[in-house]
Amino acid sequence: MPWWEKNTQRLIQTNLRAKDAALDRQSLMATLKDLSCNVLLLNTGGLMAFYPSELPYHYRSPFLGEGDLTGDMVRLCHDNGIRFMARFDVSKIHESIFEKYPQWAYRSPRGETINYNGMVHTCVNSPFQRDCTLEILSEAACLYPIDGIFFNMFGYQTRDYANNYHGICHCKGCIREFKARYGEELPAAEDPLDPVFQLYQAFKEETVKEMIDRIHTLVKGISPEIAIATYTDYKVDIIKKESNTEIHRPLPVWEYSSSENHQSVEGSWDDKIISNVCINATSLDYRFMGVHRPHAALRLYQALASGAGMDFCIIGVFDDYPDRKNISVVKEIYGFHKKHEAYFGCFQNVGDLVLIKPGPGEIPQKEYQGLFKILKESHLQFRVVEQHALRGDHLEGAQAILCADLVPTEAILARLEEAQEKGVPIIWVGTAWAKEDSPRFKRLFSVAQAGPPEDARWSYLLNQPTTLFKGLKETDWTLLDGPLVPLEGIAGCDYGLERIGAGFFGPPELCGGNEPLGHYAFVSHPERKTILIPFQPGWMYMRYGYDEYRIIIENIILHKAGLDPSLRIEAHPMVEVFASRYGQNEKGALYNMALINLSGYNGVGFHEPLVQRGIPISLVMDEGHKPRSLVSLRTGQEIPFKWRDRVLSFTLAELKDFEMLLVRS
């Protein structure tokens, strides 16, 4: 088994500055050991070499001198039982190299380069990235017994570090390759409606994959034991993701970043693992101040609960890093993982529900995030599958399927039809389907006719039928904003959430006049077990946070789709809960339950959570499984429980920040 497949890495990444080529090797190693690190990810080459490269175009750190940081750290790591992953970034070259090879640079539509602090952007279609990258990789991998490689900023980079956009690359390589492949001139701007730009999107994906193909062939030819990692799922062993903050990013801060990153990878690919790097910095332009201490802990706890390895990153080195408040957090959580390593990397979430994640796009992602948040706050157990990665076996064992504002491709519809034939309820939420006329989609969801999406601002939803939306008995109307698709179902459909049109909202003396419009935001076919929700409750929940949207989705899943939760818990919505089952485990573990207390989160800040007490929990276990003990991995204490008809039930006395409970046979 390749080393990374154990999925128990405790990775530390230090993004080195040029001057750090002279860092104190022994001091760094002492810190890594103190933090229970078992994988080090360290700058090696690309835009700057941290070893004595003999390649004439490979710019060395001016602080390297006669030293060899890469060689020293590979040796020290291996002597101390730590894996070494080499970090490369070929997106830029030093300006002194650019002066010799100007044809390697990115060029804007006006022919300009991007020179940011002496580093010049290169292009995927330049000889530097296409050819020199392989020579750099070959040199480093043959000089040193590295355990893995990671590529930072892979692909087409059109923005500088200040986030200034410079346009589509118009270097000679891009012009030549695009013309040869598609017979077109490069588009001047990014216009999603432009057919040539749509070709350009395919061109970018095609050329990046070609580059990864060449890297994969080279690296695996040197040694199949070298892991390949970057921010893509194509021909990599480790999918890299980030939980980061940017102070200028729209609020609120996404509290489930680490959970979502882990779940979307773990639910989609069996042959890859995730390394979700928890970025300590508050943002790219403020790298020397860390996020709130409870925020750093939350990201790592979510990795623990997901069963994956740990990944934490700072800029520079620990010896002079100016914000040390989160280092003790890493030490504590990495130490916990090391102590209980036998229970990690080898379990899978109990997925009563499958949530299918859409591709890129602002509104679909917000809709998806809102549904993700609703499921978390409702304590429902679910698996996430990326739409483009969906296979038939992903849906096996699911009690229901939730589609988050997807584009209804032929591939996704085929999978859903297979699930429908097996009697699995399917819930489709959102409006993207109405932008293209898909007779197959309409047949699947029993749509007789549908109009284009309408702007529903100033409208309401009538919270009926009341027998379904029991949680809204004190609220007759729910605020409706954003698009809604007016539609009519075929015979046999059920309807709910009738739209109430806009009325007068001012002055107060004239308020009213809101009348039912005769079309609905909830259409289902009981026999076919399909449910269509043609508006964006997830987006509104992310934007407004009103309970009505959560209750609507929760009631539909539980009472219309008929989902019977494997895990039931009476806890605050801001307690995140994971229930997971083991396969074969040498310690006799059957299940674990992880609880994370997010009650200290207020939308911007992350404070110490409020202690939760007396939490009733029950878990339905698989046939043939009988619990012998229930123990807290945090305290080592056994917890009393009851066992009857496959149901394990108990009360958790106290939840501070994090708890992991282990069910043993």
N, C-alpha and C positions, 0 to 999 in steps of 0.2 A: 504494500500500500504506500503510495507517495506520502511524504510527511504531512502535507497540508490537509489531506483527507481526514485526519483525526479531528480537524476543526476545533482545536483547543489552543490556538495561538494567543499569546499575550504580547501583542506587538507594540513596540515603542518606535515612533517615527520622529526623528529630529531633522527638520528641514534646514540644512546648514547654510550659513553665509560663507562667502569666500574666505574670510579670516578664520573660520572654524576648521580649515584644513590643518591648522596647527593645534587643534584641541588636545587636551590632556586625555590620552587614551585610557589610562588606568582609572582616572576619575569617572569617565563615562561608564566604564565597565562596572565600577562599584555601584553607581546609581542604578544601572540596569538590573543588577542582582538584587539590590535592595527593593526594587519595584516588582520582583518576581517575573521579569521579562523573559520570554523564551524566543522572541523574534525581534531582530533589529532591522529597521528599514532606514538606510542611510544614503545620502547623495553619493553617486559614483561617477556619472559622466553624462555627456550630451552637450548642454550649453557650457558646462564647466567640468573639467576632470579633477577628481580628488585622488588620483593615483598618477604615477609617472607615465602617462600615455606617450607612445612613440608616434602617434598619428599626427601629421603636421597641421591638420585643421582642427585638432581637438584641444581647445584652449584650456590650459591648466590654471588652477587657482594660483594667484601670485604668492599666496601664503604657504604653498606646499613645500617650496624649497627642495631639499634633497629627500624629503620624507615620502611616505606612502600610506596615507590614511586608510585607504581601502584594504590594502594588504594587512596592515596592523590590526584593523578591526575584524576582518574575517578570521584571522588567526586567534585573536582574543575571544571572539564569540564562540568559535568551535571548541576552544580549550575550556570554556565555561558552560557548554551545553546549550548555546544559543544559536539559532539559525540567523543567517545574514541574507537580507534581501537588498539588492542593488537598485537604487533609484536613478532613473534616467529621465531627461527632459530634452527632447530634440526640437522643441518648438522655437528655439532661438539660438543664435550664435553671437559670440562676442564681436563688437564692431571692428576689431582688428582682423578677424577672420572674414567679415563681410567685405572689407576693403580689397581682399584678395579674390573673393568669390561673390561678387555682387549678384550673380545669376541665381544664387541660392535663396534670395530674400523674397518674402511676401511683397506684393505690389498692389496698392489700392487701384480703383478704376482710373485714378489720375496718375498712376505710375509711382506713387510715393511709397516709401518704406515706413515701417514702425520701428523706431529706435527708442527704447525705454530704458533710461539709465545705463546706456552703453550696450544693451542687448538688443539685437535686431531679429525681428520675427522671420522665421523661415516658412516654407510651404510644403505641404504633403507631396506635391508633384515636383519638388526641387531635387537635384542630385544629392543634397545633404541628407534629406529625410529618406529618400528612396535607396540610396547606396551607402552613404557614410554611416548611417545608423547601424547597418548590419556589420560594418567593419569595427565600429566602436563596441558593439555588443560582443562580437567574436573575440576582440582583444581582451575585454574585461573577463568574459566567461572562461577563456582559456588561461588567463593569468591566475585567476583566483577560483577556488571551489565554492562559488556562491550558491545559495539555496533557492534564490528566486530573483526575478526582475520585476520592477514596477515602472510603468511609463506615466509621467505626469503630463497634463495638458496635451493629450494625444489628439490628433486630428486638425481640423481647420480652425485657426485662431485669428479672429478678426477684431478682437477687442484687446486693448492694452490693460495694464494693471490698474489704471484709473477708470476702467470700464468705458473708455471712449471707443466708439464704433468707427471702423475705418473702411468698411465695405467689403464686397466680394473680392477675393484675390484675382488679380489679372496679370499674374506673372506669366512668362513665356511658356512654362510647363503647363499651367492651367489652360491657357488659350489653345495650345497645341493639342493637348489631350482631349479637351471638351469638343473641339472641332472634329477630331479624328473619330470620336466615339458617337457623336450625335449629329454631326454636320451642321452645328449651330455656333453662333458667336456667344460668348459668355453673357449672361444677363447683367444689366447695369446695376440693378437693385434687387432686393429681396421682396418679391411680390408673390404671395402664395397663389394668386389667381393667374399668374403668368405661366403658360405651358412650358416656356423655356426654363423658367426658374424651377418648375417641378422636375424637369430633366436634370437640372443642376443639383437638386437635392439627391436624386438617385446617383448622380456622378460622385458626389461627396461620399455617400455610403459605399459605393463600389470601390473607389480608390483607397479609402481607409481600410476596408476589408482586405484588399490586395496587399497592403502594407503589413497588416497583421498576419496574413498567410505567410509572408516571407520571414517575418520575425519568428513565427511559430516553428516553421521548418528549420530555421537556423538553430534556435535555442534547443528544441527537442532533439535535434541532431547532435548537439554537443552533449546533452544529458537529459533524459526524460524526467529526471529528479529535480530539475529546475522549474519552479513554479512561475507562471506568467500571470501578471495582474495589471489591470487598468480599468478605466471607467466604461467598459462595454461588456457584453455577454458573449461576444464572438471570439471563439478559439482562445479563451483564457481559462485558467484554473481557478482564479480568485477574482470575483467581481468586486471592484473597489467602489465604495460609496462614501459619502461624507455627511456627517451631522455637523453643520456649521451655522454660524450666525453672521449676518451683515447688518450693521447698525442702520443702514439706509433702506433695508428691505421692508416692504409693507408689513405692518403688524396685523394680527398678533404673531408672536413667535410660535412656530409649529412644535407643539409639545411632544408629538409622537414621531419626530424625525427618525430617531434610531430604530424604534419599533417598526415603522413603515419600511425603512430601508432593508431591515433584516427580513421581514415577512414577505416582501415582494420578490426577493431573491430566493429565499428558502422554499417558497411555495411554487416557484416557477422552474427551477433547475435542480436535477438530482446529481449532476456530474460537476457541479461547481459549488464553491462556498463563497460567503461574503466576508469581506473585511471592511467594516464600516468605521472609518476613521473619525474619532471624536476630536474635532478641532478645538484646541483650548482657547484660541484667540477670539476676541469679540468680533473681529471682522478682518478682511484682508488688509485694510489700511490702518488697523490698530492691532498689530500682531503681538504686541508686548503687554497686553492686558488680557487676562483670562475671563471667561464667562463666570456667572454666579457658581459658587461651589455646589449647591444642590442641582444646578443644571448639568454640570459635568458628571455628577453622580448619576443623575437620571439617565443620561445617554448610555452609560456603562451598565447600569442595572437593566435597561431594556435589551442590551446585548446579552447579558447573562440569562435573562428570562427567555430569550429567543433560542438559546442553546449554542450560539456561535462564539467565536473567539473575541478577544478584546483588541482594540486599536486606538491609540492615543497619540496626539501629535503636538509638538511645540516648534517654534522657530528658534534656530540657534542651538545652544547647548545649555544643560541644566546649571552649570557652574555660575553663569552670569545672567540667567533668565530672571527678569525683574518681578514676576508675579508667581509666587510659589504656592498660593492657597489651594490649588487643585492637585498638587503632587501627592499630598497625603491621601486624597480621595482615590487616586490611581493605586497607591500602595495598598490601601485597605481592600479595594475590590479585586485587584489582581491577586492579592494574597488569598482572598476567599476562593477565587477561581482555582488557584494552584492547589489549595488544600483539598478541594472537592473535584478535582479535574476529572476523575473517573465518571462523574455524573453529567459531564458536559460534552457537547459535540455529537451526541448519540441519541437524541430524542426529537420527536416531531410534535408539532402543535395538534391538539384535538380540534379538527376543523369541521364543526357542524355545518358551517356555511362556507361557500367559496365566493370571494369578492374578486371580480375581474377588473384589473386596472387598465385604464385607457392609455393610449400613446400621448405624446407631448401636446400641450395646448392649455392655455391659462384656465379657461372655464371648466373643461373636462377634469383637469387636475384638482381644481377647487371642489368640484362636485365629488370627485373621488375622495379627497381628503375629508370632506364633510361626512360622507358615508362611513369612512374609516373611523372618524371621531365618534360618530353615533354608535357604531358597533362596540367600540371600546367602552364608552360610557354606559352602554346597556349590558356590559359584561358578557356579550355573546362571543363564543369561540369561533374563529374563522381563519381560513387560509387565503392568502392573496396570490393571484396568478396574473402575470403580465399578459395582456391580450395577444401580443405577437408570439408569445411562447406557449400558448395554450395547446395542450394535448388532451385526447379523450380521457386518459387515465387521471388527469388532474381533477376530474369531476366525479370520480368514483368515490362512493361513500358519503357524498355530500347530501345533506337533507334539503338544501336549497341553494340556488345560485343567484347572486346579486351582481348585475351588470351596471357599471358606473359610467353612464353617458358615453358609451362606446360608439365608434363608427361601425355600422353593421356590415362588415366584410363577409364575403362568401364563406371564408374559413371559420369565422366565429359563429355564423348562423348554422353551419353544418354541425359543429360541436353541440350547440344548444338543441338542435333537432334530435341528436342522438340522446341527449339527456332527457328531453321531453318524452321520447319513446319509452324511457325507463321510468317515467312517472315522477321525475324530479321537478319540483316547482321552480319557475324561473321568474325573477323580478328584474325588470329593465327600467332604469331611472335615467331621465334626462331628455334632451331635445335634439342631439346631434343626428339621430336617425332620420329626422324629418327634412334634413337638408338635401338628401338624395332619395329619389323614389326607388324603394326596394320592395317589389311585390313579395319576395321571399320573407322579408321581415314582417310585412303586414299579415301574411298568412300565419306565421309563427305566433304573432301576438294578437291575432283575431281582429285586425283593424279593417273595417269596411271602407272608410275614407278618412283622410286627414288633410288639414290645411297647412300652410306654412306657419312656422313659429310666430306667435304674436307677443308683443311687449305687454306684459300683464301688470305693469306698475299701476299702483293705486287700486288694485283689485284685492279680493279676499277669496279664501276657500271656505265653503260651508262644511264644518266638521261632522259630516254624516257619511255612512250610517253610524249612528251612535252605538250600535251593538258591536261595531268593529273598533271604533276609536273611543273606548271607554275611558282612557286616560285624559280625554278632553271634555269631560262632562260639564265642566264649569266654563268652558270656552267654546262659543258657537262659531266664531270666525277666526281664521288664521291669515295673517298678512301674506300676500302673494306679490312677489317682485320678480323681475327677470322674465325670460321667455316661457311661454306655455304653448303646446301644440293642441289646437282644437281638433278633436277626432270623434269618430263614431265607430263603435265595435259591431261585430256581426251578431246575429241572433244568439242568445244564450249568455251574453256578457253581463257582468255585474258592474255597477258604477258607484262612484263615491267622490267626495271632495268637489262638489259642483262649484264652478267659478261664479263669484259675485262681482259684477262689473263695477267700474269706477263711479263714484258719486261726487257730491260736493263736499269739500273738506274745509271750506272757509267762505265767508266768516262763520263763526260758530252757529249763528242763528239760522244758517241755511244748510248745515251739515246733514247729509243723508242722501237718499236717492239711489242707493246701491241695490241693484236688482239682479236676480239669477240670470245667467246667460245660456243655460241649457247645454253647456259642455263641461267635461269633467277632467279632474287631475288624477283620477284613479280608475283604470278599466281592467277588469280581469275576466278570465274565462275559467270557471271552476273545473270543468271537465278536462280541459287542456292544461290546467295548472300553470297558466301564464298570467303575469301581472305587469301592466304597463303604467308607469308613473311619468307622464309627459311634461314635467316641469323640473326644477332644480332645487329640491329640498336640501341637498348636501351643501350646495353653494350658499344658500341662504343661512344654513346653520353655521357655516364657517364665518359668514359676514355678520350675522345678527345674533346668533346664539340662543334664539328662543326655543324653549322646551318643546313647543308644538311640533317642530320639524322632526325632532328626535322621537317624540311619541308616535307620530304618524308612521315613520319608517319601522320603529320597533313593533308597533301593533300589527302592521302588515306582515312582517316577517314571522311573528309568533302566532298570530291568530288567523291570517289569511293563507300564508304559505305553510303554516302548521309546524314550524320548527320546534322541536323538543330539546331544549338545551342539555348538553351533557354535564355542564357545570352550572350550578345555581348558587348565587351569593347575594346576601343582603348587605351591600356596602355602598359607600358614597360613590357617585359617578366618577369622581376623580381618583378612584382606586383602580389602577389598571391590573387586569388579571390574565394570567396565562395558564392554561392546563395543557400538559404535554404527556405523551406516552413514550415509553422506551420499547425498543426491540429486544434483542439479547443484551443483557447487561450483567457484567461479572459480579456486581455487588447485589444482584437480586432486586434492582429497582423496577417498579412497574409504571409509576406515574410521578410527575412532580407538578406542583402548583406554585407559581411565582406571583407575588403581589407587590405592586409598586405604588407608593403613596404620592400622588401628584398634587395634594391639597395645598402645597405652598406656591403653586403656579398662579399668577394673576394676569396672564396675557402678555406681560413684558418681563417682570421679574420672577425669579425662582428662589423662594425662601424655604427655610426648614419646614417640612410638612407638619400638619397637626396630627397628633397621635390618634389613631382610630382603634376602638376597643369593642370587643364582643361581636365579632363578625361571623354569622352562621354561613357555613359552606357545605355543599353536597356535590358529589361527583359520581356519575354513572360510569362504572368500569366495564371492561370487555368481559364477555363470557369466559369462564375458566380462571379468571383472576380473583384471587382472594388476598386481601391485605393482612399482613402480619404485624406491621408497625407503621406509624405515621410520625415522622420526626422533623424538627426544624433544623435546617442546615445552618441557620444563623446562631442558634443557641446550643444545638446538640441535644435538646430536650425532646422527649417523646410527648405526643399530644393524644389525649383520650379521644376515641372515636366510636361510632356505631356503624354496624355493617348489616345490611338487610337487602335482599333481592337486588344484588349487584350495586347498591348505592352505599357509598361511604359518606358519612355525615359527621360533622364536628363543628366546634366553635373556636375560631382563632381569638385568643384572649387579647392580643395587642399587635398592632401594626405601626411601626415607627416610619422608617423610610422604605425598607425593602424586606421581604421575607421569601424564603424558598422552602417549600414543604415537600418531603420525599415520602412516597408510598412504597414500602418494601413488601415482598412476598415472604 
